[in-house]
């Protein structure tokens, strides 16, 4: 393996440890819950899930789990609008 590749591997390891460098803007995942499989999306700071609880509250166990997994790579979204309505 050449020194250029070794340097890139080391840099990748450092980047992976510094998750504050990464900020997700949008993604879609399939989340296999206890009772059903759900589609969860994150787009420009807003979560969405097709589960019944999310439709009522604007947050659910699926979105909260993803926030925990991704940590600082996604902003924490508080569902103030959903709670007020």
C-alpha positions in Angstrom: 0.0 0.0 0.0 1.4 3.4 -0.9 1.9 6.3 1.5 -0.9 8.4 -0.1 -3.5 5.7 0.7 -2.1 5.2 4.2 -2.5 8.9 4.8 -6.1 8.9 3.5 -7.0 5.9 5.7 -5.7 7.7 8.8 -7.5 10.9 7.8 -10.8 8.9 7.4 -10.3 7.4 10.9 -9.9 10.9 12.3 -12.9 12.3 10.5 -15.0 9.3 11.7 -14.1 10.1 15.3 -15.0 13.8 14.8 -18.7 13.6 14.0 -19.2 17.3 14.5 -17.7 17.7 11.0 -20.8 16.1 9.5 -24.3 17.7 9.2 -27.1 15.8 7.5 -29.5 17.8 5.4 -31.8 15.1 4.2 -32.2 11.3 4.2 -34.8 8.6 4.3 -34.6 5.3 6.2 -36.8 2.3 6.7 -37.1 1.7 10.5 -38.2 -1.8 11.6 -40.2 -1.2 14.8 -41.7 -3.7 17.2 -45.1 -3.7 15.5 -44.5 -2.5 12.0 -42.0 -1.0 9.6 -42.0 2.7 9.1 -40.5 5.2 6.7 -38.7 8.0 8.5 -37.3 11.1 6.7 -35.2 14.0 7.7 -35.3 17.1 5.4 -33.8 20.5 6.2 -34.1 20.1 9.9 -37.6 18.5 9.9 -38.4 14.9 10.8 -41.3 12.9 9.4 -42.5 9.4 10.2 -45.4 7.5 8.9 -46.4 6.1 12.3 -49.6 7.1 14.0 -47.9 8.6 17.1 -45.7 11.0 15.0 -48.8 12.2 13.1 -50.4 13.1 16.5 -47.3 14.5 18.3 -44.7 15.5 15.7 -42.2 13.1 17.4 -42.0 9.4 18.0 -39.7 6.7 19.2 -38.4 6.2 15.7 -37.2 9.8 15.2 -35.9 10.0 18.8 -33.9 6.8 18.3 -32.3 8.2 15.1 -31.5 11.5 16.9 -29.7 9.4 19.6 -27.8 7.4 16.9 -26.8 10.3 14.8 -26.0 12.7 17.7 -24.6 16.0 16.7 -24.9 15.1 13.0 -28.5 16.2 13.0 -30.0 19.2 14.9 -32.4 18.3 17.7 -35.9 19.3 16.6 -38.5 20.2 19.2 -42.1 19.5 18.1 -43.5 22.8 19.4 -45.9 23.2 16.5 -47.3 19.7 16.8 -47.8 20.2 20.6 -49.6 23.5 20.2 -52.1 22.2 17.5 
